[in-house]
Amino acid sequence: MQILLAFAVLLSQSTAIDGDTLRDAFGERYRVENIDAPERGSRSECREERLLAEAASAYVAAWIAQADRVDAHPTGRRDRYGRVVARIEIDGVDLGETLIARGLAQPWRGRKADFCSGAWLLPRAR
């Protein structure tokens, strides 16, 4: 059993694998804790999801390329793929919240989101 400590980790030379996964210079992968981003390539369920995934990945890659700091705040868990689950901040701004606000991800609800029906784009009742 591996125990992760809850503290901020400065991610040096981080790269975007996709909208909700980053890799640091040491090869450690970090999963953004508070979102579900669309899947890339063969893991996507439709063309719309694939296009949205590429847009999310490109946005994250461009943002971290010009950032002064990328910080991970580990939750103390790893997901089933071995990624460190963490809240990610880029120059002090929450990555997950930003992707949700830009329509490039959905809040994590415990299961994969449906990016193909278009229903998630409809305004929510208040």
N, C-alpha and C positions, 0 to 999 in steps of 0.2 A: 504494500500500500504506500503510495507516494503522497506526502503532505505538502501542500503549497501554502506559503505564507502570504497573508494579505497585506501587501505594500505596493507602492507604485514602482514600476519598472520602466526605465527609460529605454525605449526600443531604438537601438542604433541601426542605421541603414535598413529600415523596415521597407518591405515591399508588399503590395496588395496582391494576394492570390485571387481574391474575388471581393465582392462587396462586404462580406462579413468575416473574412479571414486575412490576417496579416502574418508575415514571416519576418523575423529579425535576422541580424547578421550571423547569428549562431545556428540558424535553422529551426529555432523554436517557432511553432505556429500558435497564433492567438485567435480565438473565436470571440467576436463581439457578442456580449452577453444579452443585450436587450433588443435584438432585432432578428428578423428572418429576411435575408436578402435572396433575390432570385438566383437560381442555379444556372451555371454556365454549361455550354457544350451539350454533350449527350445526357447530362443529368437534368437538363431542363425538360419540361413537359410540353412546351409549345414554342412557336416562333417568338411570340410576344415576350415570354419569360426569358428566352435567350437574348433578345435585344435589350431588355431591361437589365439583365445581368451584366452585359457588356458595358452599358452606360454606368451602372453602379461601380463596376470595377475600374473603369476609366476615371470616374470622378474621384474615387478614393486614391488611386495611383497618382493623379495630378495633385491632389491636396497634400499627400505626404511628401511628394517630391519637392514642394516649395516650403514645407513646414520647418520651423525651428526645432520643434519637439514633438515626439509621439510618445505618449505614456500609456502603459497598460496598468490597470488596477485589478489584479487577479482576484477571483471570487473564492479561490481555494478548491476549485473543481477542474476536472478535465472532461471533455465530452467523449463520446464513443469513438471518435477518430484520433484521440490523444492530444487534441488541441487544448491549450490553457484557456479556460473561459474567463474573460476579463472585460471590464468597461474600458473602452479606449478613448483617450482624449488626444486631439491634435491641436497643438498650441492652446490648450486649455478648453477646447470646445468638444463636447460629447459627439463622437462619430456616429453612434447609433441614432441619437435624436436628430442629427442633421440629415442623415439618409432618409429617415421617416418623413421629416418635414419637406424634403425635396421629392418625395414620391418614389424613391429608389429602394425602399425597404418597407417592411411592415413591422409593427411591434411583435415581439416573440410571444406566442400564445400556447406554447407547449407542443406544437406540431407544425409541420411544413405548411406554409401559406399557399393559397391558390392564386398564382399570378396569371393564370390563363383565362379566367372567366370575365375579368374586367370588373367584377362586383366590388373588389377592394378599392377601386378608384372612385366609387360613388360616395357622395357626401354622407357622413354619418349623422344619424338623428341625435339631437342634443337633448 
